[in-house]
């Protein structure tokens, strides 16, 4: 009897020790399992999250605009001597967009124009619950390695115009690059009042928002219409007139996101930029234009632009964006 009880006790003690060791092993190696879990990511989920993040940022921008007063700071002056402002809206939008994406996809690199400031005052939403927003689109998913993904966000494009109440130029943008190539682009116009004209998105070879599916095209035999920056123009006006003649039509506008959409919508034939520009300004627009069959390259050396985590955050070789005849435009500028 005592021998049997002793054996049972030993078995019980051994089982207990094994269970404790198992729990201890799982606890000490929890990061290993987390890394395995987060090694791959769904691009369809990233698309839905990117759309949601852009909308969340837009809501913060609207909320700040609706205040009687809001804080405006300065990052200094650009090389062109233009004041580079940053506002409470930039920071709040950044907090909502950046932290919602980082928390939803902890293994993915997220690059933002702004830094986190007073983010404890901003609600960070779960963007993973937004996948149902794509239920009306027949989109097949694709699973990729997390290390191949870089997300670029611009929490408030056209900040200067935001402070001047030129709200038609204001956008929030999210871009997903795979191995340095933009494949998902989201541009959201928070102050757009027309139905179905506020949110624009594409996922190359997978899906396009309905407001981008049927777009007019400029006739190739008509004189080119160029859209350029109104605050960072540099020599683009003079150079363009030399390249195309005095009859060229040049439209000045603010916000890179706005200008990319003008090209995609057929309102202008090319977006030309000659001064330095940050890549979070152009990543989403590049993704949208290329998904629609357009092309975006550096202007001066005609190279494709890289959007990987280790690529430079500043584009210094100019920008050319077109929906057609890209080589013709490059040739015109290269002959100057």
C-alpha positions as CSV (number, residue, x, y, z in Angstrom):
1,X,0.0,0.0,0.0
2,X,2.7,2.5,1.0
3,X,4.8,1.5,-2.0
4,X,1.8,2.1,-4.4
5,X,1.1,5.5,-2.8
6,X,4.8,6.4,-3.0
7,X,4.8,5.5,-6.7
8,X,1.7,7.6,-7.3
9,X,3.1,10.5,-5.4
10,X,6.3,10.3,-7.5
11,X,4.3,10.3,-10.7
12,X,2.3,13.2,-9.5
13,X,5.4,15.2,-8.6
14,X,7.0,14.3,-11.9
15,X,4.0,15.4,-13.9
16,X,3.9,18.6,-12.0
17,X,7.5,19.3,-12.6
18,X,7.1,18.6,-16.4
19,X,4.1,21.0,-16.5
20,X,6.0,23.7,-14.7
21,X,9.0,23.3,-17.1
22,X,6.7,23.4,-20.1
23,X,5.0,26.6,-18.9
24,X,8.4,28.1,-18.1
25,X,9.7,27.2,-21.6
26,X,6.7,28.7,-23.3
27,X,7.0,31.8,-21.3
28,X,10.7,32.3,-21.9
29,X,10.3,31.7,-25.6
30,X,7.1,33.7,-26.1
31,X,9.0,36.2,-28.4
32,X,10.0,33.3,-30.6
33,X,6.4,32.3,-31.1
34,X,5.4,35.9,-31.6
35,X,8.0,36.3,-34.3
36,X,6.8,33.2,-36.1
37,X,3.2,34.5,-35.9
38,X,4.2,37.9,-37.2
39,X,6.6,36.7,-39.9
40,X,3.9,36.8,-42.6
41,X,1.3,39.4,-43.2
42,X,-1.9,39.6,-45.3
43,X,-1.8,42.3,-48.0
44,X,-5.6,42.4,-48.1
45,X,-5.6,43.1,-44.4
46,X,-2.9,45.8,-44.9
47,X,-5.1,47.4,-47.6
48,X,-8.1,47.6,-45.3
49,X,-6.0,48.9,-42.4
50,X,-4.4,51.5,-44.6
51,X,-7.8,52.8,-45.7
52,X,-9.0,52.9,-42.1
53,X,-5.8,54.6,-40.9
54,X,-6.1,57.3,-43.5
55,X,-9.7,57.9,-42.5
56,X,-8.7,58.0,-38.8
57,X,-6.0,60.6,-39.5
58,X,-8.5,62.6,-41.5
59,X,-10.9,62.7,-38.6
60,X,-8.2,64.1,-36.4
61,X,-7.4,66.8,-39.0
62,X,-11.1,67.8,-39.2
63,X,-11.4,67.8,-35.4
64,X,-8.4,70.2,-35.1
65,X,-9.7,72.4,-37.9
66,X,-13.1,72.7,-36.1
67,X,-11.4,74.2,-33.0
68,X,-11.5,77.9,-32.5
69,X,-7.7,78.0,-32.3
70,X,-5.0,75.4,-32.8
71,X,-1.3,75.3,-32.3
72,X,1.0,76.1,-35.3
73,X,4.8,75.6,-35.1
74,X,7.5,75.8,-37.7
75,X,10.1,73.2,-38.7
76,X,12.1,76.0,-40.3
77,X,12.4,77.1,-43.9
78,X,12.8,75.1,-47.0
79,X,15.7,75.6,-49.4
80,X,13.3,77.9,-51.3
81,X,12.9,80.0,-48.2
82,X,9.3,78.9,-47.6
83,X,8.1,78.4,-44.0
84,X,7.5,74.7,-43.3
85,X,4.7,74.6,-40.7
86,X,3.6,71.8,-38.4
87,X,0.3,71.9,-36.5
88,X,-1.6,70.1,-33.8
89,X,-3.5,68.4,-36.7
90,X,-0.3,66.9,-38.0
91,X,0.6,65.4,-34.7
92,X,-2.8,64.1,-33.8
93,X,-3.2,62.6,-37.3
94,X,0.2,61.0,-36.9
95,X,-0.7,59.5,-33.6
96,X,-3.9,58.0,-34.9
97,X,-2.4,56.6,-38.1
98,X,1.1,55.5,-37.0
99,X,0.2,53.9,-33.7
100,X,-2.8,52.1,-35.1
101,X,-0.7,50.5,-37.8
102,X,2.3,49.7,-35.5
103,X,0.0,48.0,-33.0
104,X,-1.8,46.0,-35.7
105,X,1.4,45.0,-37.5
106,X,4.2,45.0,-35.0
107,X,6.7,43.4,-37.4
108,X,6.3,45.9,-40.2
109,X,8.4,49.1,-40.7
110,X,6.2,52.2,-40.6
111,X,7.8,55.5,-41.7
112,X,5.9,58.8,-40.9
113,X,6.5,62.4,-41.7
114,X,5.9,63.4,-38.1
115,X,7.0,62.2,-34.6
116,X,4.8,61.1,-31.8
117,X,3.7,64.0,-29.6
118,X,1.0,64.0,-27.0
119,X,-0.3,60.7,-28.4
120,X,-1.8,59.8,-25.0
121,X,-4.5,62.3,-25.9
122,X,-5.5,60.5,-29.1
123,X,-7.5,57.3,-29.2
124,X,-5.7,54.5,-31.1
125,X,-8.2,52.3,-32.9
126,X,-7.9,48.7,-34.0
127,X,-7.5,48.9,-37.7
128,X,-7.6,45.1,-38.1
129,X,-11.3,45.1,-37.7
130,X,-11.9,47.0,-40.9
131,X,-11.5,44.1,-43.4
132,X,-15.3,44.0,-43.8
133,X,-15.1,47.3,-45.6
134,X,-13.8,45.5,-48.6
135,X,-16.6,43.0,-48.7
136,X,-18.1,44.6,-51.9
137,X,-14.8,44.1,-53.7
138,X,-13.8,40.7,-55.1
139,X,-10.2,40.8,-53.9
140,X,-8.0,37.8,-53.5
141,X,-5.6,37.9,-50.7
142,X,-1.8,37.5,-50.8
143,X,0.5,36.6,-47.9
144,X,4.0,38.0,-47.9
145,X,7.0,38.2,-45.6
146,X,6.7,41.1,-43.1
147,X,10.4,42.1,-43.7
148,X,9.5,42.9,-47.3
149,X,6.9,45.5,-46.3
150,X,7.4,49.2,-45.6
151,X,4.5,51.5,-44.8
152,X,4.9,55.2,-45.6
153,X,2.4,57.6,-44.1
154,X,1.8,61.3,-44.5
155,X,-0.6,62.4,-41.7
156,X,-1.3,65.8,-43.3
157,X,-0.3,66.7,-46.8
158,X,-0.5,70.4,-47.6
159,X,-0.1,71.7,-44.0
160,X,0.6,75.2,-45.1
161,X,-2.6,75.3,-47.0
162,X,-4.4,73.8,-44.1
163,X,-3.4,76.8,-42.0
164,X,-4.6,79.1,-44.8
165,X,-8.0,77.2,-45.0
166,X,-7.2,76.1,-48.6
167,X,-8.7,72.7,-47.6
168,X,-9.2,71.3,-51.1
169,X,-5.5,70.5,-51.2
170,X,-5.4,68.7,-47.8
171,X,-5.1,64.9,-47.8
172,X,-3.9,62.0,-45.5
173,X,-2.0,59.3,-47.2
174,X,-0.9,55.7,-46.6
175,X,1.4,53.7,-48.9
176,X,2.5,50.1,-48.7
177,X,5.7,49.2,-50.5
178,X,6.7,45.6,-51.2
179,X,10.5,45.2,-51.6
180,X,10.7,48.9,-52.1
181,X,8.0,49.1,-54.8
182,X,4.7,50.9,-53.9
183,X,1.8,48.4,-54.4
184,X,-0.9,49.9,-52.2
185,X,-1.8,53.5,-52.2
186,X,-4.5,55.4,-50.2
187,X,-5.3,59.1,-50.6
188,X,-8.0,60.5,-48.4
189,X,-9.5,64.0,-48.8
190,X,-11.0,64.7,-45.3
191,X,-12.7,68.0,-46.4
192,X,-14.2,66.7,-49.7
193,X,-18.0,67.0,-49.6
194,X,-18.8,65.3,-52.9
195,X,-20.1,61.7,-52.5
196,X,-17.5,59.1,-53.5
197,X,-14.8,61.7,-54.1
198,X,-13.0,61.6,-50.8
199,X,-11.3,58.2,-50.7
200,X,-9.1,56.9,-53.4
201,X,-7.1,53.6,-53.3
202,X,-5.5,51.0,-55.4
203,X,-3.7,47.6,-54.9
204,X,-1.7,46.8,-58.0
205,X,-3.2,43.9,-59.9
206,X,-5.8,43.3,-57.2
207,X,-8.3,46.1,-56.7
208,X,-9.1,49.7,-57.4
209,X,-11.6,52.0,-55.6
210,X,-14.7,52.5,-57.8
211,X,-14.0,56.3,-58.2
212,X,-10.8,55.4,-60.0
213,X,-12.1,52.6,-62.2
214,X,-13.6,54.8,-65.0
215,X,-11.6,57.9,-65.6
216,X,-11.4,60.3,-68.6
217,X,-8.1,60.5,-70.5
218,X,-6.5,63.6,-72.0
219,X,-6.3,63.4,-75.8
220,X,-2.7,63.0,-76.9
221,X,-2.9,65.5,-79.7
222,X,-3.8,68.3,-77.2
223,X,-1.1,70.6,-75.7
224,X,0.3,69.3,-72.5
225,X,-1.0,70.6,-69.2
226,X,1.5,70.4,-66.4
227,X,0.7,70.6,-62.7
228,X,3.5,71.9,-60.4
229,X,3.9,73.0,-56.8
230,X,2.8,76.5,-56.0
231,X,5.1,76.8,-52.9
232,X,8.1,74.7,-54.0
233,X,8.2,75.4,-57.7
234,X,11.9,76.2,-58.1
235,X,12.7,76.6,-61.8
236,X,9.9,74.4,-63.1
237,X,8.0,77.2,-64.8
238,X,11.0,78.5,-66.8
239,X,12.3,75.0,-67.6
240,X,8.9,73.8,-68.7
241,X,8.4,76.8,-71.1
242,X,11.8,76.1,-72.6
243,X,11.0,72.4,-73.0
244,X,7.5,72.7,-74.4
245,X,7.3,76.3,-75.7
246,X,5.5,79.4,-74.4
247,X,2.1,77.9,-75.2
248,X,2.4,75.2,-72.5
249,X,-0.3,75.4,-69.8
250,X,1.0,75.2,-66.2
251,X,-1.3,74.7,-63.3
252,X,0.0,75.5,-59.8
253,X,-1.4,73.6,-56.9
254,X,-0.5,72.4,-53.4
255,X,-0.3,69.0,-51.9
256,X,1.5,66.1,-53.7
257,X,-1.5,63.8,-53.1
258,X,-3.8,66.3,-54.8
259,X,-1.5,66.7,-57.8
260,X,-1.2,62.9,-58.3
261,X,-5.0,62.6,-58.3
262,X,-5.3,65.4,-60.9
263,X,-3.0,63.3,-63.2
264,X,-4.9,60.1,-62.5
265,X,-8.2,61.9,-63.1
266,X,-7.1,63.2,-66.5
267,X,-7.4,66.9,-65.5
268,X,-3.7,67.4,-66.3
269,X,-1.2,65.4,-68.3
270,X,1.8,65.4,-66.1
271,X,3.0,66.3,-62.6
272,X,6.5,67.8,-62.6
273,X,8.5,68.6,-59.5
274,X,12.1,69.8,-59.5
275,X,13.1,70.7,-55.9
276,X,13.6,68.2,-53.1
277,X,10.5,66.3,-52.0
278,X,10.0,63.8,-49.2
279,X,9.0,60.2,-50.1
280,X,6.0,60.1,-47.8
281,X,4.6,62.8,-50.0
282,X,4.8,60.8,-53.2
283,X,4.6,57.1,-52.2
284,X,0.8,56.7,-52.2
285,X,0.4,58.7,-55.4
286,X,3.1,56.6,-57.1
287,X,1.2,53.4,-56.1
288,X,-2.1,54.8,-57.4
289,X,-0.7,56.1,-60.7
290,X,1.3,52.9,-61.5
291,X,-1.7,50.7,-60.6
292,X,-3.7,52.6,-63.2
293,X,-1.1,52.1,-65.9
294,X,0.8,55.4,-65.4
295,X,4.4,55.9,-64.7
296,X,6.5,57.7,-62.0
297,X,10.2,58.3,-62.2
298,X,12.9,60.7,-61.2
299,X,13.0,63.5,-63.6
300,X,16.8,64.2,-63.9
301,X,18.2,60.7,-64.1
302,X,15.0,59.0,-65.2
303,X,15.3,56.2,-62.6
304,X,12.6,54.3,-60.8
305,X,12.1,55.6,-57.2
306,X,12.8,53.2,-54.3
307,X,10.6,53.1,-51.2
308,X,12.4,50.5,-49.1
309,X,13.2,51.0,-45.3
310,X,16.8,51.8,-46.1
311,X,16.2,54.1,-49.1
312,X,16.7,57.8,-48.7
313,X,13.6,59.6,-47.4
314,X,14.3,62.6,-49.6
315,X,14.0,62.6,-53.4
316,X,16.5,65.1,-54.9
317,X,16.5,64.1,-58.6
318,X,13.1,65.6,-59.5
319,X,9.8,63.9,-60.2
320,X,7.8,63.2,-63.3
321,X,4.4,61.5,-63.1
322,X,2.2,60.8,-66.2
323,X,-0.6,58.5,-67.3
324,X,0.8,58.3,-70.9
325,X,3.8,59.3,-73.1
326,X,6.2,59.2,-70.2
327,X,9.2,58.8,-72.3
328,X,8.2,61.8,-74.5
329,X,8.1,64.0,-71.4
330,X,11.4,62.7,-70.2
331,X,13.0,63.4,-73.6
332,X,11.6,67.0,-73.6
333,X,13.2,67.8,-70.3
334,X,16.5,65.9,-71.0
335,X,17.1,68.0,-74.1
336,X,17.2,71.3,-72.1
